[in-house]
Amino acid sequence: MMLGARLFLAALLALAPLPALADVTARYGLDGDKELVVEAAEGGNSRVELPGKFAIIRRDGADYVVLYGKTGPKVFELQAMVVLMKAMLPKAAAAEAGKTRFVAEPGPATAVVAGRTGSTWLLRMLEGPERDRKGHVEIVMSSDAQLAPIGRTVARAAEVALDFMAGFIPESTQFGAAARDILAKGTPLRIQPVDAGKPGKAVLALRSVDTATIDPKHFELPAPVVPAEEVFGAMGGLAQPGAGGKIGDLP
């Protein structure tokens, strides 16, 4: 096999989502009082859940989103829902987007979160409004091999979010590239905004890690998959065009 072909094959294998070496569950504090649960199973299935609100389930290589509502859970193909919702988002003006640029920078030190040590990275606005350039987001990343399956699961979910956000934070700002660069460092332990040098409340912080066997039922879909267009009914009409809802009202 030619050297170029070998390198290409190696690159494909490096980009492929690898199965976990063992089951692992990470619990994160979200906005202080909520809990985000991330599960990665040995066979490659995973689940990211904000209990009572939503879950993103990956099973047999396919991704689904579950929305929990008053009438019970609704299940959608994740990518179909993202395409639908992206069409509703406000688009950033090209002129404004062209004035903004983000960068990923190494932080000043290591940090310990829930007994795990990680390196700090800064997601910072390099060009843009002066007020916004005074702040940044500090992200603590761990290279611990035991947490690697959690890191891959979080990165997949973040990729969906970045795709979703691309309409109003376009790739020309380098926001997505900077975020991906940091997430490629391992597994996030803490995400915390810093404003004018003063750390704010952590929006995401690791609480605990468990390596107990995960019940395979956790990766079962709780209801039949329905067309993405039904997402508005699952949300009670919130954010439906003409319904007076806002993106901020979504669960």
N, C-alpha and C positions, 0 to 999 in steps of 0.2 A: 504494500500500500504506500502511495506517495506520501511524503512528509506533510504536504498541505492537507491531504485528506485525513491523515491521522490527527492533525491539529483541529480540524473542523469537527471530527467525531468527538474529540476530547472536550471541545467547547460545548457541544450539544449535551454530553453527559454531565458536565458541570452545571448547566442551566436546568437540567431535569429536576423536578421536585423529588427528593429522596425520601423513602419511608423512614419512620422513626426506628431507631435501634431497639427501643423499648417504649412502653406506654409512659407518657408524662403529662401531668396536668399542672398548669400554672394559674394562680389566682392573682388578679391585679385589682388594686383600688382604682376606681375611675371617678374623677372629679371629687375625690374624698370619701363620699358616702355610698357610692355604688360599687358593685363588684363585677368585673369582667372575667369570665372563665375561659381559658384556652386549653383544649385537649388535643393531643396528637397521639394516635395509636400506632402500634408497630407496623401494621399493614399499610399505612399511608393515609387512612381516613383522619379527619380532623373536625373540630367544632369550636367556633368562637361564639360565645353567648353572653348577652346582657339579660339575665333572667327576667322574664315577664315582659320584655320588650322585643328582642329579636335574637336570631341565631343565624350564623353562616355555617352550613354543614358541607363538608367535602366527603363524598363517598364514591368509591369506584371511579375516581378521577373526574367526577362532575361536581359542580358547585351549585348550591341552592341557598336561598335565604328564606327564613321562617319569620313571619310577623305574628306576634301574639296580640289578639284583640278580644273584645267582649264576646264575639261569636265563636271564639276558638282560633287555633292556629291556621294560617294560610301559608302555603309553600309555593315559591316561584323559582324559576331558573334565574340564577343570580345575574348572568350577563344580560338576559332579556330585560330584567328590571332596571339595570344600570342604563341600558340604551334608552329605555322609556323615560327615566327620570332626567337623564342628561339633556334631553330635548326641552325640558322645562326650565333649566337653569339660565340665569342671566349671563350673557356673554360679556367678557371684559372688552373694553374699547382697545383697539390695536395700539392707539397712540399711548394710552396709559400703561398698557402691558409692556410696551417697549422701553418705558422709563424705570422698570423694576427688574432687579436681578438678585437672586439668592445664591448663597454659597455654603458648603459644608466645611467646617474648620475643626481641627482637634481642640479639645478643651484643655484647661490648665492642669487637671489632675485626675486621678482615679476616684471612684466613689463606691461605697458599699451600700447595697439595698437588699433588705431581707436576707442578710448574710452572704450575698453574692457580690463579688467584686467586678466592676466594669470600668471601661474608659469613657470619659466624657467627650461628647461631640457637640458642636454648636451649629444649628441651622440659623443662619444669619442673613438679613437683608443687606446686601452690599451696595446696591443702588436703589433709590426710591425716596419716598417722603421722609424728611429728616426725623419726624417724630417716631416713625416705625423703625428707623435705623438705630435708634437708641436701645432697642430691645432685641432679644433673640430667643430661640428655644434650645434648651440644654437637654440632650438625650444621652442617657447612660446606657452603653451597650456592653454585653458580656459575650466573651468568646468561649464560654464553658460548653464543652461538647454535650453534656447532659441536657442542656437547654436548647441545643441546635434545632430539634424538631419544632419547638415552640417558636423560635425565631423565624423558621421558614413559614409556619402557619400565619404568624403576624404579618410577615412581609407580603404574603399572598393577599391577605385582607387589605393591607395598606395599598397594594397595587390597584385594587378595585376602587378604593377611595380616591387615589390620585387620578385615575382615569375619570372618575365621576367629577372631580374638581377642575379638570383641565379646561372646561369651558370658561371659568372665570379666573383661573390662575394658569394661563397657558404655558406650554413647555418653553416658550421663548424667555420666560422669567427665570428658568433654571430651577424653579422650586421643586418640581418632580425629580429632576436629576440629582439635586442635593439631598433630598429625602431618601432616595433609593441608595445613594452612596453611603449614607449613614446606616440604613437598615441592612446593608450588605455586610456590616461589621460583625453581626451576630444576632443576639437576642436583646430586645429593649428591656431594661430594668426600671427605668424611670424617664418620663417626659415631663419637663417643667419649663414654663415660660419665665423669662428673666426680663424685667423692664427697668431700663436705666441702671443696670447693675444690681437690682433688688430681686431676688428669687420670689416668684409667686407660688401659689398652691400647685402642687403636682397634679397634672391632668391624668397621668397614668403612673402607677407605682406598683412594683411586684410586692405581693404579700407573702406568698408561699409557693412551694413546689412539691408535688407528690408524684411518686413513681409507681403507685398501685395500679393494678390492671384495670383498664377502663371497660365498663360494660358495653359490649357491641351495640346494645340498643340505643346508646347515646347518639349513634350515627344513623339511626333509622329516621325516615321522614315522618313527621307526626300527622300528615294529611296528604292527599293526592296533590300533584303539581298542577297548578292552574295558570291560565294565560296571564302575562304580566299586566295586561290592561286592567285586571281585577284588583291591582294593588290599591287603587283609590278607594274601593269599597272596604278593603282591609284596614285602611287608615281613617275610615269614617268621613271621607271626602276631603280631609286635610290636604292642602297643596294641589288639589285638582284644579285644572285651569277653569277660571270663572267661578270657583267655589269660595273664593275669598281667603283661602288658607295660605300659609307661608311655609317655605322650606324648613324654617326653624320649628314648625309645629310637628314635624315628623318624629316618630318614636325613636 
